[in-house]
Amino acid sequence: MKDDYLERWIIKANNDLTVADHELCTSRKERVTEAICFHCQQAVEKYLKAFLIFHKQDFGKTHNLEYLLKLCS
């Protein structure tokens, strides 16, 4: 069960990167940089949470990357 939970976080993070990459491949005129930044932030957040889950570290409900990085270290 725990491996499945971890895998779902990684899949979601990968999906965020796919969306960001897709948006980066559009023409400059059609590119939405806010969406690229949002999905990159989301991917990083999910990868950090996956790392913490793997190491059995609780992180609560947060979107704070600095806090997550401190927990990871």
VENVEN-V627386 format. One record per residue. N is the residue number from 1. SS is DSSP state (H for helix, E for strand, - for the rest). Layout:
BEGIN
{{N;SS} {N;SS}}
END
This chain:
BEGIN
{{1;-} {2;H} {3;H} {4;H} {5;H} {6;H} {7;H} {8;H} {9;H} {10;H} {11;H} {12;H} {13;H} {14;H} {15;H} {16;H} {17;H} {18;H} {19;H} {20;H} {21;H} {22;H} {23;H} {24;H} {25;-} {26;-} {27;-} {28;-} {29;-} {30;-} {31;-} {32;-} {33;H} {34;H} {35;H} {36;H} {37;H} {38;H} {39;H} {40;H} {41;H} {42;H} {43;H} {44;H} {45;H} {46;H} {47;H} {48;H} {49;H} {50;H} {51;H} {52;H} {53;H} {54;H} {55;-} {56;-} {57;-} {58;-} {59;-} {60;-} {61;-} {62;-} {63;-} {64;-} {65;H} {66;H} {67;H} {68;H} {69;H} {70;H} {71;H} {72;H} {73;-}}
END
